[in-house]
Amino acid sequence: MQKLSWWMQCLVLRTLPGSLLRREGYRIIQVSGSGVDDREEAMPLRPNSLPLPAGGTFKSCWSGNFCSAGTLAMTVIIVLLMHSCLDSWPASSHKKNWQQIFVESIDNNSISNHLKQITKEPHVAGTSENFKTADYVESNFKTYGLNAHHKDYNVLLTYPLHRSVVLTQPNHEPIKLLLNEEAVAGDPYSNNSNIIPTFHAYAPSGNASAEVIYANYGALEDFQKLAQLGVKVEGAIVIAKYGMIYRGDIVENAAQAGAVAVVIYSDPLDYGNNGTEGYYPDSQWLPPSGVQRGSVFRGIGDPLTPGWASETDAERLSVDDPSAQMPRIPSLPISAEDALPILRSLEGPVAPSEWQGALNLSEYKLGRGPGRLDISYVANQTVTSIRNVFATIKGSKEPDRLVLLGNHRDAWTFGAVDPNSGTAALLELARVIGKLMEEGWRPHRSIVLCSWDAEEYALIGSTEWVEQNIDILGASAVAYLNVDFGVAGPGFNAAASPQLDELLIEITKQVTDPDDVKQSLYTSWVASSNKTTPTIDRLGGGGSDYAAFLQHAGVPSMDISFGADYSVYHSTFDNYNWMAKFGDPLFRRHVSVTSVWGLLALRLADDKVLPMKYEKYASELYSYALAINSGLSSSEAPKSITVAPLFSAIKDLHLSTYQLTDELNILEQEGLEKLSELSSDLLYSRRELNDRLLRAERAFLDSDGIPGASWYKHLVYGPVPNDNYGSLSFPAIWGTIHEATGNGNSALNATKWAAVQHEVYRSARVTRRASLVLRGKLT
């Protein structure tokens, strides 16, 4: 919009009723329209450096006389234009401190009530109880004045029909394992008859009978150690401990070693604090009968629709199709109580000292046998409906730019920690946003609140939605902010795309530490990191709903929570009673995670220039490249293998970030110098620069994906081979290095080393693409 000439400003000023606010340079001055002589007040509207209008062209305004009736008509038009401009005046001139109002409006009692309501019953994905939670979330979104809707998908889920495990050993009576969690006194939730039996989702039906071997945590290195010790895994049933790696990788590692079935238990060393403090409900620790349910599928999304959305009429693979990547051998989770007689039945070598646990055994032995297990498992595999729920707060200036916040709603049992502490926070965030809207606030960019279903099975709800909407997200998504479990205990944790680090740090400085009101959350976060800066992890693994956004669609992402590992994970005892006694008795940590989550959303939705800093990204890529170079040196790779293309690309990325910083400084200065923030050229410059900031992450995607895991398109961050929870930098390079060095004489393995060099070039190419996006200029 063109700026009004000085004489037009004067005419408008003399005819505006009441009073209004105007700018004088960088100050706000009040201008009256009272009819008294206010020329001294009106004069500053015209910058002192500008000359008066040329004499004779128009009569002076000061006397209040107008030249003609036409001028009066023009005045009326200008008044209307001015009111229109004031309605959209920049936030700093007349709007409230919305961030402060947001934080001060969060209510711990409201969060507690939401958590109690949504965790009344177990609500596994696909069940009627979980559809009730969807209705609850959607109803509350609407109650808070938000535009809400839901989206259903038809996906493959599995449920247990029959489970049996019998232990036999020489000179002993057979022992039929309980495979159930026992109710505990003082916890009414543990008596609920609707709790799903303990099982592994997607474990195939089958029978197995074999001697048992103990495999520690079931990691690849553990099976390699068994081979070194002469313990034969082929044809055996493996017992392993939960912890360290994803349970699906435990099962796959065992299958690769030749095992015919797997049972996994929670050792008191990891889940009972070595038995030193008692067990729930007397302490926070998992009771001896507690069992961790969970999925053992190693893929992402509906197994039958890999890479496309599972709509009603979608193409579907058969369960037996290798592309579905279903688990190959039966598996079941068991309790420490059930694991004890199994491990007691084993002879053979004593397990290494680092493999020992805290069960009532003098020492853990490896087997094989003489104890044998007879396992029988029947699964119900069915295509059924799941439901995602959304609320959209439409942006006032850039409605096509989307800031997405997500949490999953389904749980293996009650889910008071995982995931519904996050659901309660999302609902409270929605309530406070509704309050802000009632007071006149609208985000600059659109905010989308997402309540996902079937995350526990394979991140299904979020993945199907991203696969269906990937083109829109590629064009419009600013960032995805995930909270899976919001609160499991004390201590703030975060993982993020590097360009969001600085924003997160700024936000945590604004939020009070829930466990020490005398300091900021940032201060306690730094202290817990034992460094001068807080620890922010990266999002390479498939641990929660951020995976599809970052790994498949290239949307900058973040995941935040309070507490880390907690003992009652995926068990009956993850309920409101445990949360109220141990996780967050006063629900202050819930308030803090809601505060951080909401402030992140407000900044990303309202900041004129997106708060993304790519300098950190470039610096981290350089450190990753150094690690690769060191890894190649230690592996005695052929001298022809070089990381030079990657170093060169990263140097170019550094230069692009410096140029971007210069552009931001120039743009900020232009914004200060312009009398109107509504200048079309300024708005366009901001929009164009913001587009580069949000799209640079997409440049790190490659359509071929990671070798052996092509769904993962991001070449900078990806999952660790044989551990889907782990995060790895430049995963395609490290994966091929692992392949090349896995067969002894690595220097002679020319084909595999050629693959390493190819992945270095691929990673260099996406890095250069990111540089070009940040520059915003064609070559």
ZAMARGU-4260 file (C-alpha; in steps of 0.2 Angstrom, whole numbers, plus 5000, padded with zeros to 4 digits):
<rodrens>
0) 5000/5000/5000 | 5006/5018/4996 | 5010/5029/5010 | 4998/5044/5012 | 5005/5060/5007
5) 5007/5073/5021 | 4992/5084/5017 | 4981/5069/5016 | 4987/5063/5033 | 4983/5081/5039
10) 4966/5080/5032 | 4962/5064/5040 | 4969/5069/5057 | 4957/5084/5057 | 4942/5074/5054
15) 4945/5058/5064 | 4933/5058/5079 | 4939/5053/5097 | 4958/5049/5098 | 4969/5036/5090
20) 4987/5030/5090 | 4999/5035/5076 | 5018/5033/5074 | 5031/5046/5075 | 5047/5039/5068
25) 5048/5024/5081 | 5037/5032/5094 | 5019/5030/5097 | 5010/5047/5100 | 4992/5050/5104
30) 4983/5062/5093 | 4966/5070/5098 | 4952/5074/5087 | 4943/5085/5100 | 4941/5101/5090
35) 4953/5112/5100 | 4969/5118/5092 | 4981/5103/5091 | 4993/5108/5077 | 5008/5105/5088
40) 5002/5088/5091 | 4998/5085/5073 | 5014/5092/5066 | 5025/5076/5070 | 5015/5066/5059
45) 5025/5073/5045 | 5043/5069/5047 | 5054/5084/5050 | 5065/5081/5035 | 5050/5082/5023
50) 5046/5099/5015 | 5029/5106/5016 | 5017/5104/5002 | 5021/5117/4988 | 5012/5134/4991
55) 4997/5137/4980 | 4993/5119/4976 | 4982/5117/4991 | 4976/5129/5005 | 4983/5126/5022
60) 4974/5113/5032 | 4978/5122/5049 | 4963/5133/5048 | 4951/5119/5046 | 4945/5125/5029
65) 4944/5113/5014 | 4946/5117/4996 | 4931/5109/4989 | 4917/5096/4992 | 4928/5084/4982
70) 4941/5085/4995 | 4929/5082/5009 | 4923/5066/5000 | 4941/5061/4998 | 4943/5064/5016
75) 4929/5052/5021 | 4937/5038/5009 | 4954/5041/5018 | 4946/5039/5035 | 4939/5022/5030
80) 4956/5017/5023 | 4965/5023/5039 | 4953/5012/5050 | 4956/4997/5039 | 4975/5000/5041
85) 4973/5002/5060 | 4964/4985/5061 | 4979/4977/5054 | 4993/4987/5063 | 5008/4978/5068
90) 5007/4969/5085 | 5019/4979/5094 | 5009/4995/5092 | 4993/4990/5100 | 4991/4972/5104
95) 4992/4963/5121 | 5007/4952/5126 | 4999/4937/5120 | 5013/4925/5126 | 5012/4931/5144
100) 4993/4929/5143 | 4995/4912/5136 | 5007/4906/5150 | 4997/4914/5164 | 4981/4906/5158
105) 4987/4888/5160 | 4978/4879/5174 | 4985/4863/5182 | 4968/4858/5188 | 4961/4858/5171
110) 4975/4847/5164 | 4973/4835/5179 | 4954/4834/5175 | 4957/4831/5157 | 4970/4817/5161
115) 4958/4809/5173 | 4944/4809/5160 | 4954/4802/5146 | 4962/4788/5156 | 4946/4781/5164
120) 4947/4766/5153 | 4961/4757/5143 | 4960/4763/5125 | 4970/4753/5113 | 4969/4758/5095
125) 4954/4752/5085 | 4943/4749/5101 | 4927/4757/5105 | 4935/4765/5120 | 4948/4773/5110
130) 4935/4780/5098 | 4927/4788/5114 | 4944/4797/5117 | 4943/4804/5100 | 4925/4810/5103
135) 4931/4818/5119 | 4946/4827/5111 | 4935/4833/5096 | 4921/4839/5108 | 4933/4849/5118
140) 4941/4857/5103 | 4924/4863/5098 | 4919/4869/5115 | 4934/4880/5115 | 4929/4888/5099
145) 4941/4879/5088 | 4937/4873/5070 | 4938/4854/5073 | 4936/4838/5062 | 4942/4820/5061
150) 4949/4809/5048 | 4948/4790/5048 | 4959/4777/5040 | 4957/4758/5038 | 4973/4749/5044
155) 4980/4733/5049 | 4980/4730/5068 | 4983/4715/5078 | 4976/4708/5095 | 4979/4693/5105
160) 4968/4678/5104 | 4978/4664/5113 | 4994/4664/5123 | 5003/4650/5132 | 5021/4648/5138
165) 5026/4632/5147 | 5043/4629/5155 | 5049/4611/5156 | 5066/4605/5163 | 5073/4588/5168
170) 5067/4582/5185 | 5054/4596/5187 | 5036/4598/5185 | 5031/4609/5170 | 5028/4627/5175
175) 5014/4637/5165 | 5019/4655/5166 | 5005/4667/5172 | 5007/4680/5157 | 4996/4692/5167
180) 4999/4707/5178 | 4992/4706/5196 | 4981/4719/5203 | 4989/4729/5217 | 4981/4736/5233
185) 4977/4754/5233 | 4976/4755/5214 | 4958/4753/5207 | 4964/4754/5189 | 4974/4738/5191
190) 4957/4728/5193 | 4950/4734/5177 | 4943/4719/5167 | 4945/4728/5150 | 4964/4728/5151
195) 4971/4720/5135 | 4981/4704/5139 | 5000/4706/5137 | 5006/4703/5119 | 5017/4710/5105
200) 5008/4719/5091 | 5011/4711/5074 | 5020/4695/5081 | 5015/4681/5070 | 5004/4667/5076
205) 5014/4651/5079 | 5021/4637/5090 | 5038/4634/5096 | 5047/4622/5107 | 5065/4623/5111
210) 5079/4625/5123 | 5082/4643/5130 | 5097/4654/5128 | 5099/4671/5137 | 5104/4685/5126
215) 5106/4700/5137 | 5097/4715/5129 | 5096/4706/5112 | 5107/4719/5103 | 5117/4714/5088
220) 5133/4714/5098 | 5125/4703/5111 | 5122/4689/5098 | 5139/4692/5092 | 5146/4689/5109
225) 5136/4673/5111 | 5144/4667/5095 | 5161/4671/5102 | 5157/4661/5118 | 5151/4646/5108
230) 5133/4647/5112 | 5122/4641/5098 | 5107/4652/5095 | 5100/4643/5080 | 5084/4633/5084
235) 5083/4640/5101 | 5071/4651/5110 | 5079/4667/5116 | 5075/4676/5132 | 5081/4694/5133
240) 5079/4710/5144 | 5069/4725/5139 | 5080/4741/5137 | 5094/4748/5126 | 5085/4745/5109
245) 5068/4744/5101 | 5059/4727/5105 | 5056/4724/5087 | 5074/4724/5084 | 5077/4712/5098
250) 5065/4700/5089 | 5073/4703/5072 | 5091/4701/5078 | 5086/4684/5086 | 5078/4679/5070
255) 5093/4683/5060 | 5104/4673/5073 | 5092/4658/5069 | 5081/4658/5085 | 5063/4651/5083
260) 5054/4662/5096 | 5058/4676/5109 | 5052/4681/5126 | 5056/4698/5133 | 5055/4704/5151
265) 5058/4719/5162 | 5073/4716/5174 | 5072/4724/5191 | 5089/4731/5188 | 5082/4742/5174
270) 5064/4744/5180 | 5065/4741/5199 | 5080/4751/5204 | 5088/4735/5209 | 5073/4731/5221
275) 5080/4743/5234 | 5065/4754/5236 | 5051/4742/5234 | 5038/4742/5220 | 5022/4751/5215
280) 5011/4757/5223 | 5023/4759/5238 | 5036/4767/5226 | 5037/4772/5207 | 5045/4755/5202
285) 5037/4742/5191 | 5030/4727/5201 | 5037/4710/5198 | 5021/4705/5188 | 5022/4721/5177
290) 5024/4718/5159 | 5028/4730/5145 | 5017/4728/5130 | 5022/4735/5113 | 5024/4733/5094
295) 5037/4722/5086 | 5034/4729/5068 | 5050/4738/5062 | 5042/4748/5049 | 5032/4765/5049
300) 5014/4766/5046 | 5001/4753/5040 | 5011/4738/5035 | 4999/4734/5021 | 5000/4752/5013
305) 5019/4756/5014 | 5021/4774/5006 | 5003/4778/5003 | 4988/4782/5013 | 4977/4768/5019
310) 4960/4775/5013 | 4945/4763/5012 | 4948/4759/4994 | 4967/4759/4995 | 4978/4746/4987
315) 4984/4734/5000 | 4998/4721/5001 | 4995/4704/5008 | 5001/4700/5025 | 5013/4688/5018
320) 5021/4700/5005 | 5039/4703/5009 | 5036/4721/5006 | 5025/4722/5022 | 5040/4718/5032
325) 5031/4708/5046 | 5040/4700/5060 | 5046/4682/5056 | 5045/4673/5073 | 5033/4673/5087
330) 5037/4683/5102 | 5029/4688/5119 | 5032/4700/5133 | 5033/4692/5150 | 5036/4699/5168
335) 5051/4698/5179 | 5041/4685/5190 | 5039/4674/5175 | 5057/4676/5169 | 5064/4670/5185
340) 5061/4652/5183 | 5066/4652/5165 | 5083/4660/5169 | 5085/4648/5184 | 5083/4633/5173
345) 5098/4638/5162 | 5115/4631/5164 | 5131/4633/5153 | 5143/4648/5154 | 5140/4661/5166
350) 5135/4677/5158 | 5147/4692/5157 | 5147/4703/5172 | 5138/4717/5162 | 5124/4705/5157
355) 5120/4701/5175 | 5103/4708/5182 | 5094/4710/5198 | 5083/4694/5199 | 5085/4683/5214
360) 5098/4672/5206 | 5116/4670/5211 | 5122/4672/5193 | 5114/4673/5176 | 5119/4659/5164
365) 5118/4659/5146 | 5111/4641/5142 | 5108/4633/5131 | 5095/4624/5141 | 5092/4613/5149
370) 5076/4623/5152 | 5064/4622/5137 | 5049/4633/5133 | 5034/4628/5123 | 5026/4643/5116
375) 5009/4645/5108 | 5002/4661/5101 | 4987/4665/5090 | 4985/4683/5084 | 4969/4691/5077
380) 4975/4702/5062 | 4962/4713/5056 | 4960/4729/5045 | 4950/4741/5056 | 4947/4759/5058
385) 4957/4772/5067 | 4953/4791/5069 | 4964/4806/5069 | 4956/4822/5076 | 4961/4840/5071
390) 4958/4858/5076 | 4963/4872/5065 | 4966/4890/5070 | 4966/4899/5053 | 4980/4912/5051
395) 4975/4930/5048 | 4989/4935/5036 | 4997/4918/5030 | 4983/4905/5032 | 4992/4894/5020
400) 5007/4892/5031 | 5005/4878/5044 | 5012/4876/5062 | 5008/4859/5067 | 5007/4852/5085
405) 5004/4834/5088 | 5001/4820/5101 | 4995/4803/5100 | 4980/4797/5110 | 4980/4778/5109
410) 4988/4768/5123 | 4992/4750/5127 | 4982/4752/5144 | 4977/4768/5153 | 4992/4778/5146
415) 4992/4792/5160 | 5011/4795/5155 | 5012/4788/5137 | 5003/4797/5129 | 4989/4805/5138
420) 5000/4817/5149 | 5003/4824/5132 | 4985/4823/5127 | 4980/4833/5142 | 4993/4846/5138
425) 4986/4847/5120 | 4968/4850/5127 | 4974/4863/5139 | 4984/4872/5125 | 4968/4872/5115
430) 4958/4879/5129 | 4970/4893/5131 | 4971/4897/5113 | 4952/4898/5113 | 4953/4911/5127
435) 4966/4921/5117 | 4954/4921/5102 | 4940/4927/5113 | 4951/4942/5118 | 4955/4946/5099
440) 4971/4936/5095 | 4973/4928/5079 | 4989/4919/5073 | 4998/4927/5058 | 5000/4909/5051
445) 4988/4894/5054 | 4990/4883/5069 | 4985/4864/5067 | 4982/4854/5083 | 4983/4835/5079
450) 4977/4820/5089 | 4984/4805/5082 | 4978/4787/5083 | 4987/4770/5082 | 5005/4777/5086
455) 5008/4763/5097 | 5007/4750/5083 | 5018/4759/5071 | 5016/4778/5071 | 5001/4774/5060
460) 4989/4788/5061 | 5002/4802/5058 | 5011/4792/5045 | 4995/4789/5034 | 4990/4807/5036
465) 5007/4813/5031 | 5008/4801/5016 | 4991/4808/5010 | 4995/4826/5013 | 5013/4826/5008
470) 5012/4838/4994 | 5003/4851/5004 | 5015/4849/5018 | 5029/4851/5007 | 5023/4868/5001
475) 5016/4874/5017 | 5022/4866/5033 | 5032/4878/5044 | 5037/4865/5058 | 5030/4850/5067
480) 5030/4851/5087 | 5028/4834/5095 | 5024/4829/5113 | 5022/4810/5115 | 5022/4808/5134
485) 5022/4825/5141 | 5027/4820/5159 | 5035/4805/5166 | 5045/4813/5180 | 5057/4827/5183
490) 5069/4834/5170 | 5066/4843/5154 | 5071/4834/5138 | 5071/4839/5120 | 5076/4833/5102
495) 5074/4844/5087 | 5080/4849/5070 | 5095/4860/5073 | 5088/4876/5066 | 5075/4876/5080
500) 5088/4875/5094 | 5090/4893/5098 | 5071/4896/5098 | 5069/4882/5111 | 5082/4889/5122
505) 5074/4906/5121 | 5057/4899/5126 | 5064/4889/5141 | 5072/4905/5148 | 5054/4912/5148
510) 5047/4897/5158 | 5049/4894/5176 | 5056/4877/5182 | 5041/4867/5189 | 5052/4859/5202
515) 5061/4875/5208 | 5052/4892/5205 | 5067/4902/5209 | 5075/4898/5192 | 5070/4896/5174
520) 5068/4880/5165 | 5083/4884/5155 | 5094/4885/5170 | 5089/4868/5177 | 5090/4860/5159
525) 5108/4866/5157 | 5112/4860/5175 | 5105/4842/5171 | 5116/4842/5155 | 5132/4844/5164
530) 5138/4856/5151 | 5137/4875/5148 | 5123/4872/5135 | 5108/4861/5136 | 5108/4844/5128
535) 5096/4844/5112 | 5096/4827/5104 | 5092/4824/5086 | 5077/4815/5078 | 5084/4802/5067
540) 5074/4787/5075 | 5056/4782/5073 | 5052/4784/5091 | 5036/4794/5089 | 5025/4804/5077
545) 5038/4816/5072 | 5046/4803/5061 | 5034/4805/5046 | 5035/4824/5046 | 5054/4825/5047
550) 5060/4808/5039 | 5047/4807/5025 | 5041/4825/5022 | 5056/4835/5027 | 5047/4846/5039
555) 5058/4854/5053 | 5052/4845/5069 | 5054/4845/5088 | 5049/4833/5102 | 5049/4838/5121
560) 5045/4830/5137 | 5048/4830/5156 | 5056/4814/5162 | 5064/4801/5152 | 5063/4782/5155
565) 5050/4777/5168 | 5047/4760/5175 | 5028/4757/5172 | 5030/4760/5153 | 5016/4751/5143
570) 5010/4742/5158 | 4994/4742/5168 | 5001/4753/5181 | 5004/4768/5169 | 4988/4775/5175
575) 4981/4791/5184 | 4985/4784/5201 | 5004/4782/5197 | 5004/4800/5189 | 4996/4808/5204
580) 5008/4799/5216 | 5024/4799/5207 | 5024/4807/5190 | 5018/4824/5194 | 5008/4826/5210
585) 5004/4844/5208 | 5004/4844/5189 | 5016/4858/5188 | 5027/4849/5175 | 5012/4847/5164
590) 5010/4866/5166 | 5028/4869/5160 | 5027/4857/5145 | 5011/4865/5140 | 5019/4882/5142
595) 5035/4878/5131 | 5024/4869/5118 | 5012/4884/5116 | 5025/4897/5116 | 5035/4888/5103
600) 5019/4888/5092 | 5015/4906/5095 | 5033/4911/5090 | 5032/4901/5074 | 5015/4907/5070
605) 5017/4925/5074 | 5036/4930/5072 | 5037/4941/5056 | 5053/4931/5051 | 5053/4913/5056
610) 5064/4910/5071 | 5075/4897/5062 | 5094/4898/5063 | 5104/4887/5051 | 5121/4891/5057
615) 5120/4877/5070 | 5114/4865/5056 | 5130/4868/5046 | 5141/4867/5061 | 5134/4850/5066
620) 5135/4843/5048 | 5154/4848/5049 | 5156/4838/5065 | 5147/4823/5057 | 5158/4824/5042
625) 5174/4824/5053 | 5167/4808/5062 | 5165/4799/5046 | 5182/4804/5040 | 5189/4797/5057
630) 5178/4781/5055 | 5185/4778/5037 | 5203/4780/5044 | 5200/4768/5058 | 5192/4755/5046
635) 5207/4755/5034 | 5196/4760/5020 | 5204/4761/5002 | 5213/4777/5000 | 5202/4781/4985
640) 5187/4784/4997 | 5186/4802/5001 | 5174/4813/5011 | 5180/4829/5002 | 5164/4831/4992
645) 5154/4832/5008 | 5166/4844/5016 | 5165/4855/5001 | 5146/4855/5001 | 5146/4859/5020
650) 5157/4874/5017 | 5145/4880/5004 | 5131/4878/5017 | 5141/4888/5029 | 5142/4902/5016
655) 5124/4902/5013 | 5120/4904/5031 | 5131/4919/5032 | 5123/4927/5017 | 5106/4923/5025
660) 5111/4932/5041 | 5116/4947/5031 | 5099/4947/5022 | 5090/4946/5039 | 5099/4960/5046
665) 5095/4971/5031 | 5077/4966/5031 | 5076/4970/5050 | 5083/4987/5046 | 5071/4990/5032
670) 5057/4986/5043 | 5063/4999/5056 | 5065/5012/5043 | 5048/5010/5034 | 5034/5021/5041
675) 5022/5007/5037 | 5024/4988/5041 | 5011/4985/5028 | 5023/4990/5014 | 5020/4977/5000
680) 5039/4976/4996 | 5043/4972/5014 | 5029/4959/5016 | 5035/4951/5000 | 5053/4951/5006
685) 5048/4943/5022 | 5037/4930/5014 | 5051/4925/5001 | 5064/4923/5015 | 5052/4913/5026
690) 5049/4901/5012 | 5067/4898/5011 | 5069/4895/5029 | 5055/4882/5030 | 5059/4873/5014
695) 5078/4871/5017 | 5075/4855/5027 | 5066/4847/5012 | 5082/4849/5002 | 5090/4835/5013
700) 5077/4822/5006 | 5082/4810/4993 | 5068/4801/4983 | 5078/4784/4984 | 5079/4786/5003
705) 5091/4776/5014 | 5098/4760/5007 | 5087/4746/5015 | 5075/4758/5022 | 5069/4768/5008
710) 5054/4775/5017 | 5066/4786/5026 | 5071/4800/5014 | 5081/4811/5025 | 5100/4809/5022
715) 5106/4819/5037 | 5096/4810/5051 | 5090/4793/5051 | 5087/4777/5062 | 5102/4766/5068
720) 5102/4749/5059 | 5096/4736/5071 | 5089/4749/5083 | 5074/4759/5077 | 5074/4770/5092
725) 5092/4776/5089 | 5096/4792/5079 | 5111/4792/5067 | 5119/4806/5057 | 5122/4803/5038
730) 5114/4786/5040 | 5116/4781/5022 | 5135/4783/5023 | 5137/4775/5040 | 5126/4760/5035
735) 5137/4757/5019 | 5153/4758/5030 | 5145/4745/5042 | 5142/4734/5027 | 5159/4736/5020
740) 5168/4733/5036 | 5157/4718/5041 | 5166/4704/5032 | 5184/4704/5038 | 5196/4710/5024
745) 5187/4727/5021 | 5200/4734/5009 | 5197/4721/4996 | 5178/4723/4996 | 5178/4735/4981
750) 5159/4734/4977 | 5154/4739/4995 | 5167/4753/4996 | 5161/4760/4980 | 5144/4760/4988
755) 5151/4770/5003 | 5158/4783/4990 | 5141/4784/4982 | 5133/4788/4998 | 5145/4802/5002
760) 5141/4810/4985 | 5122/4808/4988 | 5124/4816/5005 | 5135/4830/4997 | 5121/4833/4984
765) 5107/4836/4996 | 5118/4847/5007 | 5121/4858/4991 | 5103/4858/4987 | 5100/4865/5005
770) 5113/4879/5002 | 5104/4884/4986 | 5087/4885/4994 | 5094/4896/5008 | 5102/4907/4995
775) 5085/4908/4985 | 5094/4911/4969 | 5095/4900/4953 | 5112/4895/4948
</rodrens>
